[in-house]
């Protein structure tokens, strides 16, 4: 395909062209850039034992494209219940969900009686359904609520692929192959001599630059950043972004009307525009990242330099070039967990130590896990009386762990794919303790996403942040440790009651401590003693 035809083709993927008519165009494409993602690879490898496949996610996630690919290798025993669930009426939607539920029920019976030849049931029905996540969940809860729990705990016969959980840029080699295939053309410059920009064609410059590995790596960094921040990028949105980077939404005819085509470089994509699909990327504008500025540079030159530098730099962590604090550090923790599944909170690692001490500054004045002071005042006491608890956490095992990690499980859920740095955008802080120092499977967990991680790191670096109340409500740090103490009260050392000096000037602050006498053997009597509290303590 020559350059002119390629531009005419890919401009259709820009957001402003993705109306209903162009979405039909998109679905009808044979996709010369037909790249096999991990989801399709899994289906191919397990097609013989699967009985139910549900493809769900947002519009543009690639459900229809995957379904079309599957038609080439599924046998006649498979029935596609619907390629567009949202287009069906309520009655047909209900009927489809009931068929799926019935099939799961029959397979369960067949599995439990697989040695009894007298059981005569049809367990060979195999169904495929493609549906947008919103309407699918709504209809399941309306018509077949018991189906919801079955799909949440699938077995070897059921595969639910939720594209909303996918990071489209997770696999380096697949991502590069996808971009290069989409932009593939004959490599020749524009031959339309009637165009005044033929010799300096912005399309040719953009497409040849974007085929370079370092530029594709930078594009992947942007996609990974969206994922790390908790966002989701569909295939349609990625194609729209690539299309805009090449064309800026302009056809060859449109570009011929422009005088200054230099403004349409591939890296100038972060300015405000009407393309809704690009708004996700505007907060990641490298031009917002402060760096050393020369006196001779104008504002426009600074913006141009920073954006171009992000895409063209080599041998650098590009996350540092984005205006998002601690995003690179967040990624580093996830990379460690991809390799290790969990990290002991006491691990001697600079980044792990930063995370540990940042957490301690949030929850306690004490900077040691030997003794932690927790603020937890019941609301009925008002703001004039505070209660706090001192606990000994030295014997409790605390870990940072992958969200799929299970204690005592021999099943390592990691894919160990060398092309995947990280597959999750969150992790847990977990307490592993059963009262006797042994590991348990029922861990107490606190979810750490990017926002919570950044909050911890800000505290570590002594930024002024209001932590009391906010951290407990927004992220639940204090509540996490209170929950541990509620299950393991043996770690309480003392409780303190502190009165507001203006409201209760004559009241005496005091501590309640558990006292265990050791005067007589076998005497396990515990006593609570009250001690006057020194006001200088806090």
N, C-alpha and C positions, 0 to 999 in steps of 0.2 A: 504494500500500500504506500503510495507516495505521500508527501507531506500535506498537500492540499486536501486530499481525501481523508487523511488521518485527522486533521483539524475538524473537518466537517462531521466526522464520526464522533470524536470525543467531546465536542462542545455540547452535544446533546445531554451529557451527564452533569452539566452545571445546574445548580439549584434552580435557577430561574426557568429552565427548560423542563424540569421534572414535574410537569402536570400529568393528568391522567393519560393523555395521548402518548407522551414520551415514556411513561412507566410501562405502557404496553409495548413500545419499541424496545425498551430495556429487557423485558421478559422474553421477547421473541429472538433475541440475539443468541447465536450459537456460542458466543464468547470464545474468540481465539485465545483469550487469556484464561482458559479453563484450568484453574489451579486447584489441586486437591488439598483442602484444609484438613485439620486433624479430625473433625467430626465425620467427614466422608470416609476417611481412612478407617476410622473405627467401625463404621457401618459395613464397609467392604469386608473387613477382617472377621466380623461377627454375624454376618447376614444369615448364616445357616442355623444359628441358635436363637435368633431374635424372632419374636412373634408380633410385637407391637413397637412401632417407631412413631414418636410424636415430635415434630419440628415446630418450635415456637420461638417467639421473640418479637422484636419490633418490625414494622414495615421497612423493607430494605435490608434486612439482615442476611438475605440469601437463601431463604427457605425454598422459594420456587425454583431457584437455580439448582440447589442440591437435589430437589425432588426430580427435576428433569434429568439430572445426571444418573440418579438411581434407577430410572426407567430402563437404562441400558444393561443393568446387571441383576435386577430382581427377577425371580421366576414368576410363572403364571399363578402361583399360589398366593401372591400378594395382591391385596386390594387397596387402592388409594381411595380412602373415604372422602376426602375433599382436598383440593389444591388451594382453595380460598374459603376457609370456614366462615369468614365474616360476611360473605355474599349469600349465605344460605338463610332461609327463614328459621324461626325459632323451633318449629316442629322438626325440621331436618337436623338441626344442630343437636337437639335432644336425642333423636334416634341414633346419631353417630356415637355420642357419648355412651349411650346404653349398650351399643354393640361392643365398644371397647371394654366396658365394665364386665359384660358377659364373657368376653374372650379371656379376660384376666381370671375370672371366677372358674371357667372351665379348665384353664391351664393349671390352676391351683389344685383342683380336684384330680386332674390327670397326674400331676406330680406326686400327690400324696397317695395315689393308688396305682402307681406305675407298675407294680408287680401283680396286680389283680386283673386277670384277663377278662373278668366278667363285666368290668366297667366299660360301657359302650357310650363314649361321648366324642364329639368332634372338637378336638383340641388343635386342629391344624389350620384354623383360621388365622390369617396374618394380615394386619392392618397398618396402613400408613396414614397419618393425618398431619397437615400443615395448617397452622392457625396462629394469628397474632396473640400475644400473651394476654392482653387485657380482656378481650372477648372470650378467650378460652377459659380463663379463671372464673369469669363472671358466670358463664354457662355451666361449668362444672359445679360451682357452689349452688346454683339455682336448681339444676336438674339431677345431678349425681354427686352429692357431697361426699359420699363414702369413697368415690373414685379418687378424690384429692389425696387422701392418705396413702392409697395404693401407689399413686404416681410419685409421691414423695419418697417412698421406699421401694424403688424398682429392683427387680431381680435380673437374672441373666437373660430373661426372655423379653424384658421391657427396656426400651431406651428412650428417655426424654431428653432431647437436645434443646436447651434453652440458650439461644444465641445472645441473650442479654448478659449472660455471665462470661461471654467470650471476649478475650483481648485479641483483636484482629491482628495485632502486630507482635504477638508473643513469640512466634517462631521466625527467626531471622531469615533463614533461607527461603521459606514459603513467602514471606512478605516481599523480599527482593524479587523473587520470581514473578509474583503477582504484578508488581509495579512495572517491571520490564516488559512483561507480556502485554499489558494494557497499552504501553507507549510504543510498542514495536512498530517500526515503519522501515522503508527502504534505506534510510540514512542519508539520502541525498538532499541538498538544499533546495529551496523553492525555485522552480523553473518558470514561474509566471512573470515574464519580463515586463508585462504591462503594469505590475504593482510597483508603486514608488518605494516600497520598503523591501523589495526583493533582495537587495544586497545586505540589508541589516534586519532580516525578518525576525521579529520577536518570538514567533512560534518556533522557528528552527533553533534559536538560541535556547529557549526554555526547555524544549523537549530533549535536546542533546545534553544540556546540563543536568536535567533530572534523571537521565539514564546513568549518570555517574554514581558509583557506589557510596561515596561520602554524602551525596545529597539524599540518596534513598535512606541512608542511615539516619540523617537528620529528620526526614519525614517520619521515620519509624519512631524516633524519640518523641515527636509531637503526639503521635497516636498513643504511645505508651504513657505519656504524661496525662492524657485525657483519662485513661484507664486508672492510673494511680490515684488521680484526684476523685475517683468514684464515678466517673462518667462512662458512657457507652458509645462506641462508634460503630455504626453499621457499615456494611460493604458499600451501600449506596452513598453514604456520606464520605467514605474514603475516595470513591470514584469521583464524587463531586469536587472534593478538595483537589485531587490531582488534575482534573479537568480545568478547574479555575486557575491553578498554578500555571498551566500551559496557555490558556486562552483568555483568562479574565472575563469569560462569558461572551467573547467576541468571535464572530466568524471572520473569514478572510476579507469579505466585503466590508465588514465593520471596521477592521483594522486599517484598511486602505484610506479611510476617512480621517484617521488620526495623524497628527503632526509629530508629537513627541511620543514615540513608542517605547522609549527607555523606561518609562514609569510602569510598564507592564512586564517587568521582570518577575520571574517565578517566585521570588522571595518576598515580594510586596503583596502579601495576602492578608495582612492583619488589620488593615484600615477598616473603618466602618463602611459597610456596604449593605445592599439589600438582600444578599444571599443568606437566607436563614440558616442553611446548613454549615456556614462558615463561622457563625457566631460562637461556637464552642471553642474556636482556636484564638479568638481575639484576646482573651486574658493571658495567653501564652506568648504574646509579642516580645521577641528578644530585644526590641528597641526600648522596652521599659526596664531592662536590666542595667543598672548603673555600672559604669566602668570608667577608666581614665579617659578624659576628653582633652583633645588638643585645642589650644586657644583659637587656632585658625579654622576649626571645624564649625560649620553652620549646623543648625538643628536638623535640617534635612539630610545633611551629610552624615551626621551621627546616627540617625535612624537607618539610613541606607547601609552604613558600615556594620552596625550591630546585626541587622537582619541577614545580610550577606555572609557575615562571619559565622553565624550560627549554622548555615547550610554548607559552608565550604571548609570549615576548620577540620583538621584531622588530629588524631591522637589526643582527644580531649573528651571529658565527660560533658556532653552537651546539656545535661540537666542543669549544670551550673550556669549555663548561658540563658536559662529561662527565668523570668521574674517570679519564681515561686520558691519561697524559703523552705529549706529542708527536704525538697523533693528528691534530690540525689541521695541523701542519707536514708530516706524512707525506702528508696529502691534498693540500697545496699543491704538493709535488714532483710527485705524480702528475698534477695538473691541468696543470702546466707541460709534462710529458712527453706529455700528450694533445695538446697544441698543437704541440709541437716535435719529438717523437720522441726527440731526444737533447739533452743539455746538456754542454758542455765543462766538465770539472772545474775549470778555471781561470776560469770565468765569474764576472764581478763582480756577484754578487747576494747579499744578506745571508744568505738561507737556504742557498744553494749553498755559500757560504763556511763557514757553520757546519758543514755536512755534511762539507766537505773537511777542515777542521781537526780535527773530531772523529775522522775516520778516521786522520789523521796521528798523533794522540795515542795511538791504539790500537796502531799498527804500528811507530812509531818515536819516538825521543827528538828527532829533528830535525823541525822544523815547516815543512819546505819540500820540495816535490817535486823539487828539484834533487838532494838527497841523502837517501836513506832507509836507516835501519839496521834490519835484520830479525834477529830472534832465531830461530834454527833449529838446535837441538842434537839430534843423533841420539840415540835412546833408549839405545843401547848404551854411550854415554859416561857414563850415569848423571846424577846431579844435581850432581856436583862439577866437571865440565868443561862450559863453555858455548862454543858457537860462534855468531858473529853475522856478518852480511854487510852491507857498505855498498855501495850501488848508486846509480848516476846515472840518475834517471828523468826528467831534464829534456827529453829528446828523444822520450819516449813519449807518445802521445796517449791520455789516459784520459777516458772519458765516462760519464755517467749516461744510460742509454738505456731506452726502452720495450722490453718483452719481444718485440715483433714486429719490432723494428728490424733491418734487414740493411744492412750497408755496401755501397755501390755499387748498391743496388737502386733501380730507378725506380718500383717499386710502393709507393705510400704506403698502408699498411694501415689508417690512421686513418679513422674514419667521418665526422669533421667534423660531427657532430650537435650543434647549439648547445644542445640540451637535456641533453647528457651532459657532465658535468664531467670524469669520469675513468671508464675502462672496465676498468682493471687494479688489482690490490691488491699488486703487487710490481714491481720494476724491476731492472735490472742495473747493476753497475759493470763496465765493459769496457775492455780494453786493445786499441787499434787500432794495430797496427804490423807491418811485414813485414821489418824489418831495413834498409830503405832509405828509411824515412820515408814510405812510401806506404801508403794504406789497403788493408785486406784484408777479405775476407768471413768468414774463420775467426777470429773474435775470441776472446780469453780472457775469460770472464765470471764474475762473482760475483753470485749472486742476493741481492737486498736485499728482505726482507719487513718487516713492521712491527716485529717483535722486533729484527731487526738494525739497523733505522733508529733505534729508540729507544736501543739500546746505543751507537750512534755519537753521538747527541745528548747522552746522559748524559756521555760522555767530553768532549765539547766544553764542557759547562758545569761541568766539573771535579768531578762527583760521584765519590765513591770507588767504583770498581768494579774487581774483580780481572780484569785483562785478559790477563795472561800465561798462555798455555795455553788459558784458557777461550774467548777470542775465536777462536783458531785452530781449536779443536775444534768449538765450537758454530756459528760463523758462517764460519770459514775466511778471515778477513781476511789473516792472515800467509801462509797457504798460497797465496792468490791471487797475491801478489807473488813468492813463491818459484817459482810456476809460470811467471810471466813471465820470471824470471831463468833458469829451466831451458831455456826456448826461446830466450832472447836473452842468452847469457852475456857478450856484449860490454859489457853494462852493469855488470858487476861492477867495483867499484873496489878492494875489499880484503875479506879474510876475517880475522876476529879470533878468537883462541883465548884464553879467560879461565878461569883456574883458581880453584877455591874456596880462599880464603886459609887456612881452618882445616885443610883436608885437604892442600893443596899450598903451604904457606907459602913454601918455597924455590924453587918453580917461577916462571918468568918468563912473564907474559902476552906474546903477540906477535901481529903482524899479517903477513899474507901479501898482497903487492901485485904486480900485473902491471906490468912495466916494459918500455917499448918504446924502445930506443935510437934516436936520430936522427942518429948520427954519419956514417952512409954512406947515400947514396941507394939506394933499392931494398932496403935491409936491413929485412926484416919480422920479424926474430928477436924473439921475446918472451921475457922472463926473469921469473922469480918471485923477488922479494927478500923477505927476512925482516927485520922491524923490531921492536925491543923496544917494547912498549906501555907507555905511562905509566899507572900504576894509577889515577890521579886521573880518567882519562877514563871509567872505568866498567869 
